[in-house]
Amino acid sequence: MIGHSRRSILYVPGDSEKMLQRSAGLPADVLLLNLEDGVAVSKKDHARDTVVQALDEVDFGSHEIVIRINSPDSDTGRRDLAAVIPLKPDGICLPKIENKNEVLAVDDAIRELENLHGIPEGTVRLHAMIESASGVLYSAEIAAASPRMASLVFGSADYANDIRCRIGEDRQEILLALQAIVLACRATGIDAIDAPCFDIPNSSLLRRESKHARSLGFDGKSALHPAQLAVINHVFDVSPEEIAWAEKVLAELDAAEQRGKALSTLDGNLIDNPHRSAAQRILRRNKNSKLNIED
């Protein structure tokens, strides 16, 4: 599943056996089985046991399965890792990461568990949540901390609380953080995942946020409810117009190459190698999206 798109990342409460089972049939690219925020302290052990049982018994099909553990510095977080790694989830989501050393410590812990349980090293990927001023400032080093890194996931609620801002509908208050996360991900070749829309019934706001995130370069967006998945998948999917443009760009540049030229024009616009790269990326993304559906 690792090579597929991460358009939509659905938070699934780890203490709900019903939701864990239901999530297997939902159109999310990634299922984030949540043991951290959203699970009462008194139910942490129950949630861990419920997720372990689901990993062992539920057929999640082609979904990418990621477990959001509690703070890896805590006893609870360490117990989370020890319990879920033997079941070989696709990834572990690390909450509130603020520097590369936190990532490296988890990398070492997972490597030990992989070796202990006969799992090839590097099998389990890492997704780091950026939820604070420090996390944003050090997002580039966090993204580059380990070959296991698969994505940075923005947590806007904790971030806004940390920097003491109020996020408006245009999200200008968090624009710097959004761009910093995208830059860190593009520099390291991993995915950038936007924060969820908290106004769950407001599909128009969700669409605006999703379009804004995609325009900035994000690869996908988190969802708090299954009802949000259709909008997110549609916005982050490749459109027929994009596919048609990409195919025309490649055809025109290939023809120009045959004429001994490195650039050409398409619909009156100059195109060259950056446009070729963009076109190839669009077609790869379209292929990955199809794999999500077909699998």
C-alpha positions as CSV (number, residue, x, y, z in Angstrom):
1,M,0.0,0.0,0.0
2,I,3.0,2.4,0.6
3,G,3.2,3.3,-3.1
4,H,-0.4,4.4,-3.3
5,S,-1.9,7.9,-2.9
6,R,-2.5,9.4,0.5
7,R,-5.4,11.7,-0.5
8,S,-7.6,11.0,2.6
9,I,-6.5,10.0,6.1
10,L,-9.4,9.0,8.3
11,Y,-9.0,9.1,12.1
12,V,-10.6,5.9,13.6
13,P,-11.1,5.8,17.4
14,G,-9.1,2.9,18.7
15,D,-11.5,2.3,21.6
16,S,-14.4,1.6,19.2
17,E,-14.6,-2.0,17.9
18,K,-17.6,-1.0,15.8
19,M,-15.7,1.8,14.0
20,L,-12.6,-0.2,13.5
21,Q,-14.6,-2.9,11.8
22,R,-16.6,-0.4,9.8
23,S,-13.6,1.5,8.6
24,A,-12.4,-1.5,6.5
25,G,-15.2,-0.7,4.0
26,L,-14.7,3.1,3.8
27,P,-13.1,4.9,0.9
28,A,-10.1,6.4,2.9
29,D,-6.6,5.8,1.5
30,V,-5.2,5.7,5.0
31,L,-6.9,4.5,8.2
32,L,-5.3,6.2,11.2
33,L,-6.2,4.0,14.2
34,N,-6.0,6.4,17.0
35,L,-4.7,5.6,20.5
36,E,-3.8,9.2,21.5
37,D,-6.1,12.3,21.7
38,G,-9.7,11.3,21.6
39,V,-9.2,8.3,23.8
40,A,-9.8,8.9,27.5
41,V,-6.9,8.1,29.8
42,S,-9.0,5.5,31.6
43,K,-9.6,3.7,28.3
44,K,-6.0,3.7,26.9
45,D,-5.3,0.1,27.7
46,H,-8.7,-1.0,26.3
47,A,-8.1,1.0,23.1
48,R,-4.7,-0.7,22.6
49,D,-6.2,-4.1,23.1
50,T,-9.0,-3.3,20.7
51,V,-6.7,-2.1,18.0
52,V,-4.4,-5.2,18.4
53,Q,-7.5,-7.4,18.1
54,A,-8.6,-5.5,15.0
55,L,-5.1,-5.8,13.4
56,D,-5.2,-9.5,14.0
57,E,-8.8,-10.2,12.9
58,V,-10.1,-7.5,10.5
59,D,-9.4,-7.6,6.8
60,F,-8.5,-4.0,6.0
61,G,-7.9,-4.8,2.3
62,S,-5.8,-2.3,0.5
63,H,-6.0,0.4,3.1
64,E,-2.8,1.7,4.5
65,I,-3.0,1.1,8.2
66,V,-1.2,3.6,10.5
67,I,-1.4,3.6,14.3
68,R,-1.3,6.9,16.2
69,I,0.4,6.0,19.4
70,N,0.6,8.0,22.6
71,S,3.8,10.0,23.3
72,P,6.7,7.7,22.6
73,D,8.4,9.2,25.7
74,S,5.6,7.8,27.9
75,D,5.1,4.4,29.3
76,T,1.8,4.3,27.5
77,G,3.4,5.1,24.2
78,R,6.1,2.5,24.7
79,R,3.4,-0.1,25.5
80,D,1.6,0.9,22.3
81,L,4.6,0.3,20.2
82,A,5.4,-3.1,21.8
83,A,1.8,-4.2,21.3
84,V,1.2,-3.1,17.6
85,I,4.6,-3.6,15.9
86,P,4.3,-7.5,16.0
87,L,1.1,-7.1,13.9
88,K,3.1,-5.3,11.2
89,P,1.0,-2.1,10.6
90,D,2.1,-0.1,7.6
91,G,3.1,2.8,9.8
92,I,3.2,4.5,13.2
93,C,2.0,8.1,13.6
94,L,3.9,10.1,16.2
95,P,2.0,12.9,18.0
96,K,3.4,16.3,18.8
97,I,6.9,15.9,17.3
98,E,9.2,18.8,17.8
99,N,12.7,17.7,16.8
100,K,14.6,15.0,14.9
101,N,15.8,13.3,18.1
102,E,12.3,12.2,19.0
103,V,12.0,10.6,15.6
104,L,15.4,8.9,15.9
105,A,14.5,7.4,19.3
106,V,11.3,5.8,17.9
107,D,13.3,4.6,14.8
108,D,15.6,2.7,17.1
109,A,12.8,1.3,19.2
110,I,10.9,0.1,16.1
111,R,14.1,-1.5,14.7
112,E,14.6,-3.5,17.9
113,L,11.0,-4.7,17.8
114,E,11.3,-5.6,14.1
115,N,14.4,-7.6,14.8
116,L,12.8,-9.2,17.9
117,H,9.7,-10.4,15.8
118,G,11.5,-11.3,12.6
119,I,10.2,-8.3,10.6
120,P,12.5,-6.9,8.0
121,E,14.1,-3.7,9.1
122,G,12.4,-0.6,7.7
123,T,9.0,-2.3,7.1
124,V,7.1,0.1,9.5
125,R,7.0,3.7,8.2
126,L,6.7,6.8,10.3
127,H,4.3,9.7,10.1
128,A,5.2,12.7,12.3
129,M,2.5,15.1,13.5
130,I,3.5,18.8,13.4
131,E,1.5,20.5,16.1
132,S,3.6,23.3,17.7
133,A,5.7,26.2,16.9
134,S,8.9,24.1,17.5
135,G,7.5,21.4,15.2
136,V,7.0,23.9,12.4
137,L,10.4,25.5,12.9
138,Y,12.1,22.1,12.8
139,S,9.9,20.5,10.3
140,A,12.7,20.1,7.7
141,E,15.0,18.2,10.0
142,I,12.0,16.1,11.2
143,A,11.1,15.2,7.7
144,A,14.7,14.2,7.0
145,A,15.4,12.4,10.3
146,S,14.8,8.8,9.1
147,P,14.4,6.7,5.9
148,R,11.2,5.5,7.6
149,M,9.6,8.9,7.2
150,A,6.5,8.7,5.0
151,S,4.7,12.0,5.8
152,L,4.3,15.1,8.0
153,V,0.7,15.5,9.3
154,F,-0.4,18.9,10.3
155,G,-2.3,19.3,13.6
156,S,-3.9,22.7,13.4
157,A,-5.8,22.7,16.7
158,D,-2.8,22.1,18.9
159,Y,-0.7,24.4,16.7
160,A,-3.2,27.3,17.0
161,N,-3.3,26.8,20.8
162,D,0.5,26.8,21.0
163,I,1.0,30.0,19.1
164,R,-2.2,31.6,20.5
165,C,-3.9,32.4,17.3
166,R,-7.5,32.0,16.1
167,I,-7.9,30.4,12.7
168,G,-10.2,32.1,10.3
169,E,-12.0,30.5,7.4
170,D,-9.3,31.7,5.0
171,R,-6.6,30.1,7.3
172,Q,-4.2,33.0,6.7
173,E,-3.2,32.7,10.4
174,I,-1.5,29.3,9.7
175,L,-0.3,29.9,6.2
176,L,3.4,30.1,7.3
177,A,3.0,26.7,9.0
178,L,1.3,25.1,6.0
179,Q,4.0,26.3,3.6
180,A,6.8,25.3,5.9
181,I,5.4,21.7,6.1
182,V,5.0,21.5,2.3
183,L,8.6,22.8,1.8
184,A,10.0,20.2,4.3
185,C,8.1,17.4,2.5
186,R,9.0,18.4,-1.0
187,A,12.7,18.7,0.0
188,T,12.7,15.2,1.4
189,G,10.3,13.4,-1.0
190,I,7.7,12.5,1.6
191,D,3.9,13.4,1.7
192,A,2.4,16.5,3.3
193,I,-1.0,15.9,4.9
194,D,-3.2,18.8,5.9
195,A,-5.2,19.1,9.2
196,P,-8.8,18.1,9.3
197,C,-11.8,20.4,8.9
198,F,-13.4,20.5,12.4
199,D,-16.8,21.7,11.2
200,I,-17.9,18.3,10.1
201,P,-21.3,19.1,8.5
202,N,-19.9,22.1,6.6
203,S,-19.0,20.4,3.3
204,S,-18.4,23.8,1.5
205,L,-15.8,24.8,4.1
206,L,-14.2,21.3,3.8
207,R,-14.0,21.8,0.0
208,R,-12.5,25.2,0.4
209,E,-9.9,24.0,2.9
210,S,-9.1,21.0,0.7
211,K,-8.7,23.1,-2.5
212,H,-6.5,25.6,-0.5
213,A,-4.3,22.8,0.8
214,R,-3.9,21.2,-2.7
215,S,-3.0,24.6,-4.2
216,L,-0.2,24.9,-1.6
217,G,1.2,21.5,-2.6
218,F,-0.4,19.2,0.0
219,D,-0.9,15.5,-1.0
220,G,-3.9,14.9,1.1
221,K,-6.0,15.9,4.1
222,S,-7.1,14.3,7.3
223,A,-10.8,13.5,8.0
224,L,-12.6,13.2,11.3
225,H,-15.7,11.6,9.9
226,P,-16.5,9.2,7.0
227,A,-18.8,11.8,5.5
228,Q,-15.8,14.0,4.7
229,L,-14.0,11.4,2.6
230,A,-15.8,11.9,-0.7
231,V,-15.0,15.6,-0.9
232,I,-11.4,15.1,0.1
233,N,-10.8,12.3,-2.4
234,H,-12.4,14.3,-5.2
235,V,-10.3,17.5,-4.5
236,F,-7.1,15.6,-4.2
237,D,-7.8,13.3,-7.2
238,V,-6.3,14.1,-10.6
239,S,-9.0,15.7,-12.8
240,P,-9.6,14.7,-16.4
241,E,-8.5,18.2,-17.5
242,E,-5.1,17.7,-15.7
243,I,-4.6,14.3,-17.3
244,A,-5.4,15.7,-20.8
245,W,-3.0,18.6,-20.2
246,A,-0.2,16.3,-19.0
247,E,-0.6,14.0,-22.0
248,K,-0.5,17.0,-24.4
249,V,2.6,18.4,-22.7
250,L,4.5,15.1,-23.0
251,A,3.5,14.6,-26.6
252,E,4.5,18.1,-27.6
253,L,7.8,18.0,-25.7
254,D,8.6,14.6,-27.2
255,A,7.9,16.0,-30.7
256,A,10.1,19.0,-29.9
257,E,12.9,16.6,-28.8
258,Q,12.7,14.9,-32.2
259,R,13.2,18.3,-33.8
260,G,16.3,18.9,-31.6
261,K,14.5,21.4,-29.3
262,A,14.3,21.3,-25.5
263,L,11.2,23.5,-25.4
264,S,8.0,24.2,-27.3
265,T,4.7,26.0,-26.9
266,L,1.3,24.6,-26.0
267,D,-1.9,26.7,-26.3
268,G,0.3,29.7,-26.6
269,N,2.3,29.0,-23.5
270,L,6.0,28.1,-23.3
271,I,6.7,24.6,-22.0
272,D,10.0,22.9,-21.1
273,N,11.5,20.5,-18.6
274,P,9.7,21.7,-15.5
275,H,6.4,21.2,-17.3
276,R,7.5,17.7,-18.3
277,S,8.2,16.9,-14.7
278,A,4.8,18.3,-13.6
279,A,3.0,16.3,-16.3
280,Q,4.8,13.1,-15.3
281,R,3.9,13.7,-11.7
282,I,0.2,14.1,-12.6
283,L,0.1,10.8,-14.5
284,R,1.9,9.0,-11.7
285,R,-0.6,10.4,-9.2
286,N,-3.5,9.3,-11.4
287,K,-2.0,5.8,-11.6
288,N,-1.6,5.7,-7.8
289,S,-5.2,6.8,-7.3
290,K,-6.4,4.0,-9.6
291,L,-4.4,1.5,-7.6
292,N,-6.2,2.7,-4.4
293,I,-9.6,1.9,-6.0
294,E,-8.7,-1.3,-7.8
295,D,-7.0,-2.9,-4.8
